[in-house]
């Protein structure tokens, strides 16, 4: 897993061979196939591991906020910061939808990121700081916006400046949602 994660993060899925993975891991091809059906299966496991780690980290950071609205804001900001990591950009945002297919990528995103966004929005609605509205469409739209924002940062000539600009827009979006609460 560690060897695949490092190589996929450095070179992407297409730029990583099975031979490089087993060489870096110090195992045989047979050992790789004992644990994974193939390179795609290993990639999915790496992708899910990163999603789980990100979700745990974002939940921890968000729960430290003083109220549900600030937790939502902090979680969104932190996601954008975490997504600046080249391995996250490459594996989670760029390669996963292409390698695993849109449906599989969305299924994994739904279990991790969407669940966290949904819980954050629900908590803010329950606290009365966001207007009651259809939760699932809002959660999908917010997650899609965050993913698109992270891709915008990843492809920018000046990622740090673009991250700052995107952060302002995300804060404004959350402020607008809160103003209807």
N, CA, C and O of each residue as an XYZ file, in Angstrom:
724
protein
N       0.835     -1.196      0.000
C       0.000      0.000      0.000
C       0.879      1.260      0.000
O       0.647      2.187     -0.776
N       1.881      1.280      0.873
C       2.730      2.471      0.970
C       3.481      2.722     -0.331
O       3.591      3.865     -0.775
N       3.988      1.678     -0.933
C       4.719      1.831     -2.197
C       3.783      2.327     -3.294
O       4.134      3.237     -4.045
N       2.605      1.740     -3.390
C       1.638      2.179     -4.388
C       1.222      3.618     -4.155
O       1.130      4.405     -5.097
N       0.974      3.958     -2.915
C       0.559      5.325     -2.595
C       1.626      6.336     -2.999
O       1.321      7.366     -3.602
N       2.862      6.040     -2.668
C       3.953      6.951     -3.018
C       4.085      7.092     -4.531
O       4.189      8.206     -5.044
N       4.082      5.988     -5.234
C       4.245      6.030     -6.686
C       3.051      6.661     -7.383
O       3.231      7.471     -8.292
N       1.837      6.309     -6.978
C       0.653      6.919     -7.586
C       0.651      8.429     -7.337
O       0.262      9.208     -8.207
N       1.084      8.830     -6.157
C       1.138     10.254     -5.838
C       2.195     10.989     -6.632
O       1.990     12.138     -7.025
N       3.319     10.344     -6.873
C       4.419     10.968     -7.620
C       4.162     10.976     -9.123
O       4.350     11.997     -9.784
N       3.733      9.841     -9.660
C       3.685      9.652    -11.116
C       2.289      9.469    -11.679
O       2.101      9.470    -12.895
N       1.318      9.313    -10.806
C      -0.026      9.033    -11.284
C      -0.191      7.562    -11.592
O       0.778      6.803    -11.635
N      -1.439      7.172    -11.807
C      -1.752      5.771    -12.068
C      -1.093      5.297    -13.357
O      -0.421      4.265    -13.374
N      -1.285      6.049    -14.434
C      -0.762      5.630    -15.740
C       0.761      5.596    -15.759
O       1.350      4.790    -16.480
N       1.398      6.448    -14.988
C       2.854      6.522    -14.978
C       3.522      5.555    -14.030
O       4.742      5.591    -13.871
N       2.750      4.691    -13.397
C       3.279      3.734    -12.426
C       3.060      2.316    -12.941
O       1.941      1.927    -13.274
N       4.143      1.556    -12.999
C       4.022      0.162    -13.456
C       3.929     -0.784    -12.269
O       4.335     -0.449    -11.156
N       3.394     -1.956    -12.519
C       3.330     -2.991    -11.481
C       4.738     -3.347    -11.009
O       4.968     -3.574     -9.821
N       5.661     -3.392    -11.945
C       7.040     -3.739    -11.602
C       7.645     -2.728    -10.634
O       8.360     -3.103     -9.705
N       7.356     -1.443    -10.851
C       7.866     -0.414     -9.942
C       7.262     -0.569     -8.548
O       7.940     -0.373     -7.540
N       6.010     -0.915     -8.509
C       5.341     -1.074     -7.212
C       5.979     -2.208     -6.430
O       6.342     -2.031     -5.267
N       6.120     -3.373     -7.054
C       6.674     -4.514     -6.316
C       8.134     -4.286     -5.971
O       8.602     -4.720     -4.918
N       8.863     -3.602     -6.859
C      10.264     -3.310     -6.554
C      10.385     -2.391     -5.350
O      11.173     -2.646     -4.439
N       9.597     -1.317     -5.350
C       9.657     -0.381     -4.219
C       9.179     -1.030     -2.929
O       9.715     -0.756     -1.856
N       8.175     -1.885     -3.032
C       7.645     -2.557     -1.840
C       8.545     -3.690     -1.368
O       8.433     -4.149     -0.232
N       9.439     -4.139     -2.247
C      10.316     -5.249     -1.876
C       9.579     -6.571     -1.796
O       9.894     -7.418     -0.960
N       8.594     -6.746     -2.671
C       7.832     -7.994     -2.701
C       7.820     -8.536     -4.125
O       8.265     -7.872     -5.061
N       7.310     -9.737     -4.271
C       7.184    -10.336     -5.601
C       5.857     -9.940     -6.226
O       4.956     -9.449     -5.545
N       5.747    -10.157     -7.518
C       4.473     -9.920     -8.198
C       3.381    -10.797     -7.598
O       2.234    -10.376     -7.449
N       3.760    -12.019     -7.259
C       2.802    -12.933     -6.649
C       2.254    -12.389     -5.344
O       1.070    -12.550     -5.045
N       3.118    -11.740     -4.563
C       2.663    -11.152     -3.295
C       1.670    -10.019     -3.551
O       0.683     -9.870     -2.831
N       1.945     -9.224     -4.585
C       1.013     -8.153     -4.943
C      -0.351     -8.742     -5.298
O      -1.388     -8.265     -4.838
N      -0.328     -9.788     -6.123
C      -1.588    -10.384     -6.567
C      -2.251    -11.229     -5.485
O      -3.434    -11.554     -5.587
N      -1.504    -11.579     -4.465
C      -2.120    -12.272     -3.331
C      -3.051    -11.321     -2.571
O      -4.095    -11.729     -2.062
N      -2.655    -10.060     -2.505
C      -3.427     -9.064     -1.753
C      -4.380     -8.250     -2.617
O      -5.411     -7.783     -2.132
N      -4.045     -8.075     -3.891
C      -4.840     -7.225     -4.772
C      -5.028     -7.928     -6.108
O      -4.123     -8.611     -6.586
N      -6.190     -7.765     -6.705
C      -6.478     -8.402     -7.989
C      -5.625     -7.813     -9.115
O      -5.418     -8.455    -10.145
N      -5.142     -6.613     -8.917
C      -4.316     -5.959     -9.920
C      -3.994     -4.547     -9.485
O      -4.304     -4.134     -8.368
N      -3.366     -3.815    -10.388
C      -2.967     -2.445    -10.086
C      -4.179     -1.569     -9.763
O      -4.106     -0.710     -8.884
N      -5.284     -1.780    -10.466
C      -6.494     -0.994    -10.219
C      -7.043     -1.231     -8.820
O      -7.509     -0.303     -8.159
N      -6.984     -2.481     -8.376
C      -7.456     -2.833     -7.038
C      -6.587     -2.166     -5.968
O      -7.099     -1.658     -4.970
N      -5.283     -2.173     -6.185
C      -4.368     -1.482     -5.269
C      -4.671      0.016     -5.272
O      -4.725      0.642     -4.214
N      -4.868      0.584     -6.449
C      -5.169      2.007     -6.537
C      -6.434      2.347     -5.752
O      -6.468      3.337     -5.022
N      -7.465      1.529     -5.903
C      -8.716      1.785     -5.168
C      -8.471      1.745     -3.664
O      -8.992      2.582     -2.928
N      -7.679      0.776     -3.203
C      -7.379      0.679     -1.772
C      -6.633      1.919     -1.291
O      -6.910      2.426     -0.204
N      -5.696      2.406     -2.086
C      -4.944      3.619     -1.739
C      -5.896      4.817     -1.703
O      -5.860      5.613     -0.765
N      -6.734      4.941     -2.712
C      -7.705      6.028     -2.775
C      -8.612      6.017     -1.540
O      -8.830      7.054     -0.914
N      -9.131      4.852     -1.202
C     -10.017      4.759     -0.037
C      -9.278      5.074      1.259
O      -9.846      5.683      2.166
N      -8.021      4.665      1.352
C      -7.223      4.974      2.542
C      -7.063      6.491      2.691
O      -7.207      7.029      3.789
N      -6.770      7.164      1.604
C      -6.621      8.622      1.652
C      -7.947      9.278      2.006
O      -7.983     10.195      2.826
N      -9.031      8.824      1.402
C     -10.356      9.376      1.721
C     -10.678      9.214      3.206
O     -11.173     10.140      3.849
N     -10.395      8.037      3.737
C     -10.665      7.794      5.160
C      -9.815      8.710      6.035
O     -10.324      9.306      6.985
N      -8.525      8.826      5.723
C      -7.647      9.699      6.504
C      -8.109     11.152      6.436
O      -8.141     11.850      7.450
N      -8.466     11.599      5.241
C      -8.940     12.978      5.095
C     -10.209     13.198      5.905
O     -10.339     14.208      6.598
N     -11.138     12.265      5.823
C     -12.404     12.400      6.544
C     -12.170     12.454      8.046
O     -12.752     13.289      8.739
N     -11.326     11.572      8.547
C     -11.018     11.579      9.985
C     -10.373     12.902     10.399
O     -10.725     13.476     11.429
N      -9.434     13.377      9.591
C      -8.759     14.645      9.893
C      -9.748     15.808      9.864
O      -9.767     16.637     10.774
N     -10.565     15.863      8.819
C     -11.517     16.966      8.693
C     -12.559     16.942      9.801
O     -12.960     17.994     10.298
N     -12.996     15.762     10.188
C     -13.956     15.651     11.292
C     -13.337     16.158     12.589
O     -13.976     16.887     13.348
N     -12.100     15.771     12.835
C     -11.407     16.199     14.057
C     -11.257     17.719     14.100
O     -11.529     18.350     15.121
N     -10.825     18.295     12.986
C     -10.645     19.744     12.919
C     -11.986     20.455     13.074
O     -12.086     21.446     13.797
N     -13.009     19.954     12.399
C     -14.331     20.583     12.453
C     -14.938     20.510     13.844
O     -15.540     21.476     14.313
N     -14.786     19.376     14.502
C     -15.375     19.213     15.837
C     -14.743     20.135     16.873
O     -15.337     20.375     17.925
N     -13.566     20.649     16.600
C     -12.913     21.573     17.527
C     -13.478     22.986     17.416
O     -13.167     23.838     18.249
N     -14.298     23.246     16.406
C     -14.882     24.579     16.216
C     -15.937     24.844     17.284
O     -16.547     23.911     17.807
N     -16.151     26.118     17.607
C     -17.072     26.459     18.703
C     -18.559     26.285     18.398
O     -19.367     26.196     19.323
N     -18.933     26.236     17.120
C     -20.343     26.090     16.780
C     -20.464     25.423     15.417
O     -19.478     25.339     14.684
N     -21.664     24.942     15.062
C     -21.834     24.200     13.809
C     -21.500     24.988     12.537
O     -20.971     24.422     11.579
N     -21.802     26.272     12.524
C     -21.490     27.063     11.335
C     -19.984     27.204     11.167
O     -19.455     27.066     10.064
N     -19.310     27.477     12.257
C     -17.847     27.589     12.188
C     -17.226     26.237     11.876
O     -16.211     26.174     11.182
N     -17.808     25.165     12.367
C     -17.309     23.818     12.045
C     -17.401     23.569     10.539
O     -16.478     23.013      9.943
N     -18.502     23.976      9.933
C     -18.674     23.823      8.492
C     -17.632     24.651      7.747
O     -17.005     24.172      6.803
N     -17.457     25.875      8.173
C     -16.487     26.781      7.550
C     -15.058     26.234      7.692
O     -14.304     26.198      6.721
N     -14.701     25.816      8.893
C     -13.353     25.288      9.150
C     -13.119     24.018      8.338
O     -12.040     23.830      7.776
N     -14.118     23.154      8.276
C     -13.981     21.923      7.509
C     -13.755     22.185      6.031
O     -12.927     21.530      5.398
N     -14.491     23.145      5.482
C     -14.317     23.488      4.066
C     -12.936     24.067      3.807
O     -12.271     23.697      2.840
N     -12.509     24.972      4.668
C     -11.166     25.562      4.516
C     -10.086     24.487      4.610
O      -9.147     24.459      3.815
N     -10.234     23.615      5.582
C      -9.219     22.570      5.784
C      -9.183     21.610      4.606
O      -8.110     21.157      4.208
N     -10.349     21.294      4.044
C     -10.367     20.442      2.858
C      -9.537     21.069      1.743
O      -8.746     20.384      1.095
N      -9.713     22.357      1.523
C      -8.954     23.038      0.473
C      -7.458     23.006      0.770
O      -6.643     22.865     -0.142
N      -7.101     23.137      2.040
C      -5.680     23.064      2.406
C      -5.124     21.661      2.186
O      -4.037     21.501      1.630
N      -5.861     20.654      2.617
C      -5.427     19.266      2.444
C      -5.322     18.927      0.960
O      -4.414     18.211      0.538
N      -6.256     19.446      0.181
C      -6.270     19.151     -1.253
C      -5.127     19.818     -2.008
O      -4.934     19.541     -3.192
N      -4.376     20.676     -1.362
C      -3.210     21.275     -2.010
C      -2.046     20.294     -2.087
O      -1.102     20.515     -2.846
N      -2.102     19.222     -1.315
C      -1.033     18.221     -1.359
C      -1.039     17.556     -2.732
O      -2.088     17.101     -3.190
N       0.107     17.493     -3.391
C       0.154     16.906     -4.738
C      -0.405     15.484     -4.813
O      -1.066     15.147     -5.795
N      -0.162     14.652     -3.818
C      -0.673     13.278     -3.852
C      -2.195     13.251     -3.772
O      -2.831     12.427     -4.429
N      -2.780     14.131     -2.987
C      -4.242     14.201     -2.893
C      -4.810     14.671     -4.227
O      -5.788     14.110     -4.721
N      -4.205     15.690     -4.804
C      -4.673     16.183     -6.099
C      -4.626     15.075     -7.138
O      -5.600     14.833     -7.851
N      -3.490     14.409     -7.215
C      -3.289     13.404     -8.258
C      -4.188     12.193     -8.052
O      -4.887     11.769     -8.972
N      -4.168     11.631     -6.831
C      -4.882     10.376     -6.586
C      -6.379     10.590     -6.447
O      -7.165      9.920     -7.116
N      -6.782     11.515     -5.587
C      -8.193     11.677     -5.244
C      -8.978     12.454     -6.298
O     -10.077     12.056     -6.684
N      -8.407     13.560     -6.758
C      -9.173     14.465     -7.615
C      -9.012     14.205     -9.107
O      -9.954     14.395     -9.876
N      -7.834     13.776     -9.518
C      -7.583     13.620    -10.952
C      -7.694     12.163    -11.403
O      -8.483     11.845    -12.293
N      -6.903     11.281    -10.790
C      -6.854      9.897    -11.277
C      -8.045      9.043    -10.860
O      -8.520      8.229    -11.652
N      -8.535      9.208     -9.640
C      -9.598      8.310     -9.163
C     -10.829      8.294    -10.071
O     -11.310      7.210    -10.402
N     -11.358      9.447    -10.487
C     -12.527      9.372    -11.373
C     -12.211      8.680    -12.709
O     -13.054      7.974    -13.260
N     -11.008      8.886    -13.215
C     -10.634      8.288    -14.504
C     -10.337      6.792    -14.376
O     -10.772      5.996    -15.208
N      -9.606      6.420    -13.346
C      -9.188      5.026    -13.182
C     -10.340      4.146    -12.713
O     -10.548      3.054    -13.243
N     -11.075      4.614    -11.735
C     -12.126      3.797    -11.126
C     -13.473      3.969    -11.809
O     -14.374      3.148    -11.633
N     -13.607      5.015    -12.573
C     -14.882      5.330    -13.196
C     -15.670      6.276    -12.303
O     -15.535      6.277    -11.079
N     -16.481      7.065    -12.947
C     -17.262      8.083    -12.238
C     -18.141      7.479    -11.145
O     -18.195      8.003    -10.032
N     -18.825      6.385    -11.455
C     -19.768      5.793    -10.492
C     -19.042      5.306     -9.235
O     -19.519      5.528     -8.122
N     -17.916      4.657     -9.401
C     -17.160      4.159     -8.242
C     -16.584      5.321     -7.448
O     -16.633      5.325     -6.218
N     -16.036      6.310     -8.153
C     -15.487      7.482     -7.467
C     -16.573      8.150     -6.637
O     -16.332      8.520     -5.488
N     -17.765      8.308     -7.204
C     -18.872      8.940     -6.484
C     -19.318      8.098     -5.291
O     -19.667      8.643     -4.243
N     -19.308      6.785     -5.442
C     -19.708      5.899     -4.340
C     -18.745      6.053     -3.163
O     -19.178      6.117     -2.013
N     -17.465      6.110     -3.438
C     -16.467      6.285     -2.370
C     -16.601      7.688     -1.773
O     -16.592      7.846     -0.552
N     -16.724      8.692     -2.619
C     -16.910     10.067     -2.137
C     -18.156     10.174     -1.253
O     -18.156     10.901     -0.260
N     -19.210      9.452     -1.615
C     -20.444      9.492     -0.827
C     -20.222      8.914      0.567
O     -20.773      9.417      1.546
N     -19.417      7.860      0.655
C     -19.161      7.245      1.961
C     -18.297      8.127      2.851
O     -18.429      8.079      4.074
N     -17.447      8.905      2.284
C     -16.516      9.697      3.088
C     -16.882     11.187      3.046
O     -17.520     11.689      3.972
N     -16.497     11.875      2.014
C     -16.685     13.325      1.943
C     -18.120     13.777      2.024
O     -18.445     14.700      2.772
N     -18.986     13.134      1.260
C     -20.386     13.545      1.265
C     -21.015     13.327      2.635
O     -21.813     14.145      3.094
N     -20.663     12.244      3.276
C     -21.192     11.989      4.615
C     -20.807     13.078      5.594
O     -21.624     13.516      6.405
N     -19.567     13.511      5.514
C     -19.085     14.554      6.411
C     -19.770     15.895      6.120
O     -20.183     16.597      7.044
N     -19.888     16.241      4.854
C     -20.561     17.488      4.472
C     -22.025     17.447      4.910
O     -22.551     18.430      5.433
N     -22.672     16.317      4.696
C     -24.077     16.167      5.084
C     -24.249     16.360      6.586
O     -25.156     17.067      7.026
N     -23.384     15.735      7.368
C     -23.472     15.890      8.827
C     -23.251     17.340      9.249
O     -23.937     17.840     10.140
N     -22.301     18.010      8.615
C     -22.041     19.413      8.945
C     -23.221     20.315      8.630
O     -23.593     21.178      9.426
N     -23.798     20.104      7.469
C     -24.968     20.906      7.100
C     -26.159     20.610      8.009
O     -26.876     21.524      8.416
N     -26.368     19.336      8.324
C     -27.472     18.959      9.212
C     -27.304     19.596     10.587
O     -28.268     20.103     11.161
N     -26.089     19.572     11.112
C     -25.832     20.181     12.423
C     -26.114     21.680     12.389
O     -26.685     22.232     13.330
N     -25.713     22.334     11.303
C     -25.957     23.776     11.191
C     -27.453     24.070     11.065
O     -27.936     25.058     11.620
N     -28.186     23.226     10.343
C     -29.643     23.412     10.253
C     -30.302     23.164     11.604
O     -31.190     23.908     12.019
N     -29.857     22.107     12.288
C     -30.429     21.793     13.603
C     -30.177     22.916     14.603
O     -30.997     23.159     15.489
N     -29.036     23.605     14.461
C     -28.706     24.715     15.360
C     -29.422     26.003     14.960
O     -29.363     27.000     15.679
N     -30.096     25.978     13.817
C     -30.836     27.152     13.373
C     -29.984     28.210     12.683
O     -30.449     29.331     12.475
N     -28.751     27.878     12.326
C     -27.899     28.866     11.664
C     -27.927     28.730     10.140
O     -27.400     29.586      9.428
N     -28.537     27.662      9.645
C     -28.809     27.496      8.216
C     -30.292     27.210      8.067
O     -30.887     26.483      8.863
N     -30.873     27.794      7.039
C     -32.297     27.565      6.789
C     -32.525     26.100      6.446
O     -31.701     25.469      5.783
N     -33.643     25.571      6.901
C     -34.030     24.213      6.513
C     -34.268     24.212      5.015
O     -34.974     25.066      4.479
N     -33.678     23.255      4.363
C     -33.804     23.094      2.919
C     -33.460     21.658      2.591
O     -32.978     20.932      3.461
N     -33.689     21.226      1.370
C     -33.363     19.835      1.032
C     -31.878     19.543      1.269
O     -31.007     20.086      0.589
N     -31.617     18.694      2.228
C     -30.252     18.450      2.692
C     -29.374     17.776      1.649
O     -28.262     18.234      1.389
N     -29.856     16.701      1.051
C     -29.011     15.950      0.118
C     -28.589     16.778     -1.097
O     -27.409     16.764     -1.448
N     -29.503     17.498     -1.754
C     -29.048     18.327     -2.871
C     -28.010     19.373     -2.442
O     -27.029     19.608     -3.147
N     -28.234     19.993     -1.288
C     -27.294     20.993     -0.800
C     -25.933     20.359     -0.516
O     -24.902     20.930     -0.872
N     -25.919     19.198      0.115
C     -24.653     18.523      0.424
C     -23.904     18.155     -0.852
O     -22.691     18.342     -0.946
N     -24.632     17.634     -1.826
C     -23.996     17.290     -3.114
C     -23.412     18.526     -3.785
O     -22.301     18.489     -4.313
N     -24.162     19.612     -3.761
C     -23.695     20.830     -4.426
C     -22.503     21.439     -3.711
O     -21.580     21.933     -4.359
N     -22.511     21.412     -2.383
C     -21.373     21.961     -1.645
C     -20.127     21.104     -1.874
O     -19.043     21.643     -2.098
N     -20.268     19.779     -1.819
C     -19.120     18.907     -2.059
C     -18.591     19.083     -3.484
O     -17.379     19.130     -3.696
N     -19.490     19.180     -4.451
C     -19.054     19.388     -5.833
C     -18.307     20.712     -5.966
O     -17.304     20.794     -6.675
N     -18.791     21.737     -5.290
C     -18.116     23.036     -5.321
C     -16.730     22.948     -4.704
O     -15.776     23.527     -5.224
N     -16.618     22.229     -3.602
C     -15.315     22.086     -2.955
C     -14.351     21.282     -3.825
O     -13.176     21.634     -3.938
N     -14.839     20.208     -4.439
C     -13.979     19.431     -5.334
C     -13.522     20.283     -6.519
O     -12.354     20.239     -6.906
N     -14.438     21.049     -7.088
C     -14.084     21.914     -8.219
C     -13.105     22.996     -7.779
O     -12.179     23.333     -8.518
N     -13.302     23.537     -6.594
C     -12.371     24.535     -6.068
C     -10.980     23.934     -5.894
O      -9.979     24.573     -6.218
N     -10.919     22.712     -5.385
C      -9.624     22.050     -5.196
C      -8.940     21.795     -6.541
O      -7.723     21.944     -6.653
N      -9.710     21.415     -7.559
C      -9.138     21.227     -8.899
C      -8.660     22.550     -9.484
O      -7.633     22.592    -10.162
N      -9.385     23.617     -9.230
C      -8.969     24.938     -9.687
C      -7.620     25.311     -9.070
O      -6.734     25.814     -9.761
N      -7.471     25.066     -7.782
C      -6.208     25.339     -7.095
C      -5.105     24.460     -7.671
O      -3.998     24.932     -7.929
N      -5.410     23.185     -7.869
C      -4.396     22.240     -8.364
C      -3.860     22.635     -9.733
O      -2.675     22.443    -10.008
N      -4.709     23.183    -10.593
C      -4.290     23.529    -11.942
C      -3.828     24.961    -12.111
O      -3.508     25.380    -13.224
N      -3.787     25.714    -11.035
C      -3.448     27.135    -11.125
C      -1.951     27.364    -11.307
O      -1.122     26.578    -10.850
N      -1.631     28.456    -11.984
C      -0.227     28.856    -12.108
C       0.336     29.261    -10.752
O       1.514     29.042    -10.470
N      -0.511     29.851     -9.918
C      -0.108     30.259     -8.570
C      -1.096     29.617     -7.578
O      -2.068     30.251     -7.166
N      -0.836     28.350     -7.200
C      -1.789     27.642     -6.331
C      -2.069     28.346     -5.002
O      -3.203     28.329     -4.524
N      -1.054     28.962     -4.404
C      -1.265     29.620     -3.110
C      -2.209     30.810     -3.241
O      -3.104     30.987     -2.414
N      -2.015     31.621     -4.270
C      -2.900     32.760     -4.486
C      -4.309     32.282     -4.822
O      -5.295     32.815     -4.312
N      -4.392     31.279     -5.678
C      -5.708     30.749     -6.054
C      -6.397     30.147     -4.841
O      -7.612     30.287     -4.696
N      -5.650     29.478     -3.962
C      -6.234     28.921     -2.733
C      -6.817     30.028     -1.873
O      -7.908     29.882     -1.322
N      -6.092     31.138     -1.755
C      -6.614     32.269     -0.970
C      -7.915     32.793     -1.588
O      -8.892     33.038     -0.881
N      -7.916     32.960     -2.909
C      -9.098     33.478     -3.593
C     -10.286     32.523     -3.453
O     -11.412     32.953     -3.201
N     -10.027     31.240     -3.619
C     -11.084     30.236     -3.479
C     -11.615     30.227     -2.046
O     -12.815     30.060     -1.828
N     -10.732     30.405     -1.080
C     -11.150     30.454      0.317
C     -12.115     31.596      0.584
O     -13.079     31.436      1.333
N     -11.861     32.744     -0.023
C     -12.757     33.892      0.121
C     -14.138     33.550     -0.445
O     -15.161     33.871      0.159
N     -14.154     32.899     -1.601
C     -15.430     32.537     -2.233
C     -16.183     31.516     -1.385
O     -17.397     31.630     -1.209
N     -15.473     30.521     -0.859
C     -16.119     29.507     -0.013
C     -16.687     30.159      1.246
O     -17.812     29.860      1.646
N     -15.916     31.045      1.870
C     -16.432     31.752      3.045
C     -17.683     32.560      2.696
O     -18.648     32.583      3.459
N     -17.658     33.211      1.555
C     -18.821     34.001      1.115
C     -20.037     33.087      0.896
O     -21.157     33.427      1.277
N     -19.800     31.943      0.287
C     -20.884     30.982      0.054
C     -21.507     30.540      1.382
O     -22.730     30.501      1.515
N     -20.676     30.213      2.347
C     -21.197     29.789      3.655
C     -21.909     30.937      4.356
O     -22.937     30.736      5.004
N     -21.362     32.142      4.224
C     -22.035     33.324      4.798
C     -23.424     33.499      4.184
O     -24.380     33.803      4.897
N     -23.542     33.309      2.877
C     -24.842     33.452      2.197
C     -25.809     32.362      2.679
O     -26.991     32.627      2.893
N     -25.304     31.147      2.846
C     -26.165     30.082      3.366
C     -26.642     30.431      4.773
O     -27.803     30.207      5.116
N     -25.735     30.982      5.588
C     -26.073     31.331      6.969
C     -27.038     32.500      7.023
O     -27.866     32.572      7.931
N     -26.949     33.414      6.073
C     -27.824     34.589      6.122
C     -29.294     34.220      5.857
O     -30.201     35.013      6.112
N     -29.506     33.006      5.342
C     -30.880     32.569      5.118
C     -31.386     31.734      6.285
O     -32.521     31.256      6.260
N     -30.540     31.551      7.327
C     -30.893     30.700      8.461
C     -31.866     31.337      9.397
O     -32.250     30.730     10.396
